[in-house]
Every structure is written in structure tokens, then in C-alpha cells.
Amino acid sequence: WAVDVNERALGLCARNAEAAGLSNVRVAAPDDPAIPGRFAGIWSNPPVRIGKAPLHDLLRGWLSRLAPGAGASLVMGRNLGADSLHAWLEQEGWSVTRLAARSGYRLLQVSPTIPERTRGDSR
């Protein structure tokens, strides 16, 4: 599944997958009802420019769709807040490991550490 709000990005992804002979790639907008409820993994360059609160909401929603034992790989620019996102994810109860840091980018591996029902609960 390739999910994006940008129709042009979805079109380019579909064409690239076809050119590579990948018949199992499905492109979809985030609100597509065909998108499964659980994912074996998520790979993302999060849209940090949408703002901190919307980004946090987006990540809460998508990361909560990880299947048991699954994880997410996030790539993000250091100057765009990768280190503060790392800290926020840990505060939310996720296990975060910085896999790499190079040329101003961070590659973060994110996996659950606590039950979903308590993640993001500020009580």
C-alpha cells in the first residue's frame, strides 16, 4: 500500500510500480475504505510541514495500525524536528531507535512498548 494525500505522488508511484513490474503495489488516498486496518510495517517520510499538532495526530492514527510485532521506519530531517519527534514518540510510549544519522537526516525505527489503549492517554 502506498498512501498519500497528493494525487500526483500516487500517480507517479503507480507508474513506477508498473514500470518495475510490481503488480502488488496499491496506491490510495488516506481515506480510502479499502486500506486495511493493520499493517506489517510502515515506511514514511512524515509530512512535518503540516504542523506539529496535525503531524502528531497523523502519526498516532497510522502507528496505531501496526500489527502486533510490526514497526515503522521514519526518515526525517534533523533541521525539521527529527530529534524532537524522537522524544515525543518516546513520551507517547513508543520504543524509538535511531538507526542512522547522515547528511542532516535521521532514520528512526518505531515500535510499540505499551498497550495501545494507554498510548497518548494523558490521564
PyRosetta script that sets phi, psi and omega in degrees:
from pyrosetta import init, pose_from_sequence

init()
pose = pose_from_sequence("WAVDVNERALGLCARNAEAAGLSNVRVAAPDDPAIPGRFAGIWSNPPVRIGKAPLHDLLRGWLSRLAPGAGASLVMGRNLGADSLHAWLEQEGWSVTRLAARSGYRLLQVSPTIPERTRGDSR")
pose.set_psi(1, 130.1)
pose.set_omega(1, 173.2)
pose.set_phi(2, -116.5)
pose.set_psi(2, 113.1)
pose.set_omega(2, -174.0)
pose.set_phi(3, -114.6)
pose.set_psi(3, 130.6)
pose.set_omega(3, 179.8)
pose.set_phi(4, -158.6)
pose.set_psi(4, 152.5)
pose.set_omega(4, 175.7)
pose.set_phi(5, -83.0)
pose.set_psi(5, -17.4)
pose.set_omega(5, -175.5)
pose.set_phi(6, -88.8)
pose.set_psi(6, 113.5)
pose.set_omega(6, -178.7)
pose.set_phi(7, -61.5)
pose.set_psi(7, -37.5)
pose.set_omega(7, 178.9)
pose.set_phi(8, -63.2)
pose.set_psi(8, -43.5)
pose.set_omega(8, 178.6)
pose.set_phi(9, -61.6)
pose.set_psi(9, -40.8)
pose.set_omega(9, 178.8)
pose.set_phi(10, -64.2)
pose.set_psi(10, -41.9)
pose.set_omega(10, 178.2)
pose.set_phi(11, -63.1)
pose.set_psi(11, -44.1)
pose.set_omega(11, 178.2)
pose.set_phi(12, -63.6)
pose.set_psi(12, -40.7)
pose.set_omega(12, 178.5)
pose.set_phi(13, -61.7)
pose.set_psi(13, -46.3)
pose.set_omega(13, -179.6)
pose.set_phi(14, -61.8)
pose.set_psi(14, -43.3)
pose.set_omega(14, 179.0)
pose.set_phi(15, -65.8)
pose.set_psi(15, -41.0)
pose.set_omega(15, 178.5)
pose.set_phi(16, -64.8)
pose.set_psi(16, -41.4)
pose.set_omega(16, 178.6)
pose.set_phi(17, -63.3)
pose.set_psi(17, -42.7)
pose.set_omega(17, 178.7)
pose.set_phi(18, -63.4)
pose.set_psi(18, -44.3)
pose.set_omega(18, 179.6)
pose.set_phi(19, -62.6)
pose.set_psi(19, -30.0)
pose.set_omega(19, 179.5)
pose.set_phi(20, -87.1)
pose.set_psi(20, -1.8)
pose.set_omega(20, 179.6)
pose.set_phi(21, 76.0)
pose.set_psi(21, 24.5)
pose.set_omega(21, -178.8)
pose.set_phi(22, -96.4)
pose.set_psi(22, 99.8)
pose.set_omega(22, -177.5)
pose.set_phi(23, -85.1)
pose.set_psi(23, -5.6)
pose.set_omega(23, -176.8)
pose.set_phi(24, -99.9)
pose.set_psi(24, 9.6)
pose.set_omega(24, 178.9)
pose.set_phi(25, -92.4)
pose.set_psi(25, 125.6)
pose.set_omega(25, 178.1)
pose.set_phi(26, -115.2)
pose.set_psi(26, 131.3)
pose.set_omega(26, 177.7)
pose.set_phi(27, -105.7)
pose.set_psi(27, 144.1)
pose.set_omega(27, -176.2)
pose.set_phi(28, -158.0)
pose.set_psi(28, 151.5)
pose.set_omega(28, 170.2)
pose.set_phi(29, -77.0)
pose.set_psi(29, 155.1)
pose.set_omega(29, -176.0)
pose.set_phi(30, -57.8)
pose.set_psi(30, -25.7)
pose.set_omega(30, -177.6)
pose.set_phi(31, -94.4)
pose.set_psi(31, 8.8)
pose.set_omega(31, 179.9)
pose.set_phi(32, -65.7)
pose.set_psi(32, 121.2)
pose.set_omega(32, -177.8)
pose.set_phi(33, -66.6)
pose.set_psi(33, -13.6)
pose.set_omega(33, 179.7)
pose.set_phi(34, -77.7)
pose.set_psi(34, -14.7)
pose.set_omega(34, -179.0)
pose.set_phi(35, -64.6)
pose.set_psi(35, 130.5)
pose.set_omega(35, -178.8)
pose.set_phi(36, -66.0)
pose.set_psi(36, 158.8)
pose.set_omega(36, -179.7)
pose.set_phi(37, -76.4)
pose.set_psi(37, -22.6)
pose.set_omega(37, -178.3)
pose.set_phi(38, -129.7)
pose.set_psi(38, 147.1)
pose.set_omega(38, 178.7)
pose.set_phi(39, -127.6)
pose.set_psi(39, 143.8)
pose.set_omega(39, 177.2)
pose.set_phi(40, -76.9)
pose.set_psi(40, -13.4)
pose.set_omega(40, 177.6)
pose.set_phi(41, -177.4)
pose.set_psi(41, 156.9)
pose.set_omega(41, 177.0)
pose.set_phi(42, -131.4)
pose.set_psi(42, 132.4)
pose.set_omega(42, 174.3)
pose.set_phi(43, -122.7)
pose.set_psi(43, 124.3)
pose.set_omega(43, -172.6)
pose.set_phi(44, -149.9)
pose.set_psi(44, 147.6)
pose.set_omega(44, 164.9)
pose.set_phi(45, -109.4)
pose.set_psi(45, 89.8)
pose.set_omega(45, -170.8)
pose.set_phi(46, -56.6)
pose.set_psi(46, 143.9)
pose.set_omega(46, -178.6)
pose.set_phi(47, -77.6)
pose.set_psi(47, 74.8)
pose.set_omega(47, -173.1)
pose.set_phi(48, -62.1)
pose.set_psi(48, -24.6)
pose.set_omega(48, -176.3)
pose.set_phi(49, -74.9)
pose.set_psi(49, -3.2)
pose.set_omega(49, 177.3)
pose.set_phi(50, -77.6)
pose.set_psi(50, -10.2)
pose.set_omega(50, -179.3)
pose.set_phi(51, 108.9)
pose.set_psi(51, 154.7)
pose.set_omega(51, -173.7)
pose.set_phi(52, -64.3)
pose.set_psi(52, -50.1)
pose.set_omega(52, -177.9)
pose.set_phi(53, -63.0)
pose.set_psi(53, -48.2)
pose.set_omega(53, 177.7)
pose.set_phi(54, -63.1)
pose.set_psi(54, -35.8)
pose.set_omega(54, 177.5)
pose.set_phi(55, -64.3)
pose.set_psi(55, -43.6)
pose.set_omega(55, 178.6)
pose.set_phi(56, -62.2)
pose.set_psi(56, -42.8)
pose.set_omega(56, 177.7)
pose.set_phi(57, -61.6)
pose.set_psi(57, -44.5)
pose.set_omega(57, 179.8)
pose.set_phi(58, -61.1)
pose.set_psi(58, -47.2)
pose.set_omega(58, -179.1)
pose.set_phi(59, -66.1)
pose.set_psi(59, -39.3)
pose.set_omega(59, 176.4)
pose.set_phi(60, -57.3)
pose.set_psi(60, -45.1)
pose.set_omega(60, -178.5)
pose.set_phi(61, -65.4)
pose.set_psi(61, -48.3)
pose.set_omega(61, -176.2)
pose.set_phi(62, -75.4)
pose.set_psi(62, -42.0)
pose.set_omega(62, -179.2)
pose.set_phi(63, -64.5)
pose.set_psi(63, -30.5)
pose.set_omega(63, 178.5)
pose.set_phi(64, -69.0)
pose.set_psi(64, -11.3)
pose.set_omega(64, 179.1)
pose.set_phi(65, -90.7)
pose.set_psi(65, 2.9)
pose.set_omega(65, 177.7)
pose.set_phi(66, -68.4)
pose.set_psi(66, 133.8)
pose.set_omega(66, 176.6)
pose.set_phi(67, -68.5)
pose.set_psi(67, 158.4)
pose.set_omega(67, 176.8)
pose.set_phi(68, -53.6)
pose.set_psi(68, 132.5)
pose.set_omega(68, -179.8)
pose.set_phi(69, 82.3)
pose.set_psi(69, -3.3)
pose.set_omega(69, -178.6)
pose.set_phi(70, -87.9)
pose.set_psi(70, 166.8)
pose.set_omega(70, 178.3)
pose.set_phi(71, -144.3)
pose.set_psi(71, 173.8)
pose.set_omega(71, 179.1)
pose.set_phi(72, -124.6)
pose.set_psi(72, 142.5)
pose.set_omega(72, 173.3)
pose.set_phi(73, -111.3)
pose.set_psi(73, 121.9)
pose.set_omega(73, -178.4)
pose.set_phi(74, -119.1)
pose.set_psi(74, 131.6)
pose.set_omega(74, 174.4)
pose.set_phi(75, -113.6)
pose.set_psi(75, 134.8)
pose.set_omega(75, -174.0)
pose.set_phi(76, -155.8)
pose.set_psi(76, 145.5)
pose.set_omega(76, 177.8)
pose.set_phi(77, -70.6)
pose.set_psi(77, 138.0)
pose.set_omega(77, 176.9)
pose.set_phi(78, -59.3)
pose.set_psi(78, -42.5)
pose.set_omega(78, -178.7)
pose.set_phi(79, -72.5)
pose.set_psi(79, -8.1)
pose.set_omega(79, 176.8)
pose.set_phi(80, -101.7)
pose.set_psi(80, 8.2)
pose.set_omega(80, 173.5)
pose.set_phi(81, 103.8)
pose.set_psi(81, 22.0)
pose.set_omega(81, -178.6)
pose.set_phi(82, -58.4)
pose.set_psi(82, -40.9)
pose.set_omega(82, -177.3)
pose.set_phi(83, -70.6)
pose.set_psi(83, -36.9)
pose.set_omega(83, 177.3)
pose.set_phi(84, -72.2)
pose.set_psi(84, -32.5)
pose.set_omega(84, 175.4)
pose.set_phi(85, -65.4)
pose.set_psi(85, -41.1)
pose.set_omega(85, 176.5)
pose.set_phi(86, -55.2)
pose.set_psi(86, -49.8)
pose.set_omega(86, -179.4)
pose.set_phi(87, -63.7)
pose.set_psi(87, -41.6)
pose.set_omega(87, -179.6)
pose.set_phi(88, -63.9)
pose.set_psi(88, -43.9)
pose.set_omega(88, 179.3)
pose.set_phi(89, -59.4)
pose.set_psi(89, -42.4)
pose.set_omega(89, 177.4)
pose.set_phi(90, -64.2)
pose.set_psi(90, -40.1)
pose.set_omega(90, 178.1)
pose.set_phi(91, -62.5)
pose.set_psi(91, -32.6)
pose.set_omega(91, 179.0)
pose.set_phi(92, -76.8)
pose.set_psi(92, -7.7)
pose.set_omega(92, 177.3)
pose.set_phi(93, 102.9)
pose.set_psi(93, 10.0)
pose.set_omega(93, 178.1)
pose.set_phi(94, -91.2)
pose.set_psi(94, 148.1)
pose.set_omega(94, 171.3)
pose.set_phi(95, -86.3)
pose.set_psi(95, 125.6)
pose.set_omega(95, -176.7)
pose.set_phi(96, -127.1)
pose.set_psi(96, 129.5)
pose.set_omega(96, 176.5)
pose.set_phi(97, -123.7)
pose.set_psi(97, 128.9)
pose.set_omega(97, 174.5)
pose.set_phi(98, -81.2)
pose.set_psi(98, 109.9)
pose.set_omega(98, -178.8)
pose.set_phi(99, -79.7)
pose.set_psi(99, -31.9)
pose.set_omega(99, -178.1)
pose.set_phi(100, -158.6)
pose.set_psi(100, 152.9)
pose.set_omega(100, 173.5)
pose.set_phi(101, -142.5)
pose.set_psi(101, 115.2)
pose.set_omega(101, -176.7)
pose.set_phi(102, -155.2)
pose.set_psi(102, 140.1)
pose.set_omega(102, 175.6)
pose.set_phi(103, 52.8)
pose.set_psi(103, 34.7)
pose.set_omega(103, 177.2)
pose.set_phi(104, 84.0)
pose.set_psi(104, 7.9)
pose.set_omega(104, 179.8)
pose.set_phi(105, -115.1)
pose.set_psi(105, 154.5)
pose.set_omega(105, 175.8)
pose.set_phi(106, -121.3)
pose.set_psi(106, 139.3)
pose.set_omega(106, 172.2)
pose.set_phi(107, -113.0)
pose.set_psi(107, 113.9)
pose.set_omega(107, -176.7)
pose.set_phi(108, -109.1)
pose.set_psi(108, 135.7)
pose.set_omega(108, 172.4)
pose.set_phi(109, -103.5)
pose.set_psi(109, 125.1)
pose.set_omega(109, -175.0)
pose.set_phi(110, -119.8)
pose.set_psi(110, 131.4)
pose.set_omega(110, 176.8)
pose.set_phi(111, -144.6)
pose.set_psi(111, 155.0)
pose.set_omega(111, -178.9)
pose.set_phi(112, -69.8)
pose.set_psi(112, 146.1)
pose.set_omega(112, 175.6)
pose.set_phi(113, -125.2)
pose.set_psi(113, -15.5)
pose.set_omega(113, -178.6)
pose.set_phi(114, -134.1)
pose.set_psi(114, 161.0)
pose.set_omega(114, 178.3)
pose.set_phi(115, -58.1)
pose.set_psi(115, 144.3)
pose.set_omega(115, -177.7)
pose.set_phi(116, -54.2)
pose.set_psi(116, -38.4)
pose.set_omega(116, -172.4)
pose.set_phi(117, -63.5)
pose.set_psi(117, -21.7)
pose.set_omega(117, -179.2)
pose.set_phi(118, -98.6)
pose.set_psi(118, -12.4)
pose.set_omega(118, -178.0)
pose.set_phi(119, -67.1)
pose.set_psi(119, 127.3)
pose.set_omega(119, 179.6)
pose.set_phi(120, 79.2)
pose.set_psi(120, 0.3)
pose.set_omega(120, 179.7)
pose.set_phi(121, -83.3)
pose.set_psi(121, 115.4)
pose.set_omega(121, -174.9)
pose.set_phi(122, -92.4)
pose.set_psi(122, 7.2)
pose.set_omega(122, 180.0)
pose.set_phi(123, -70.8)
pose.dump_pdb("model.pdb")
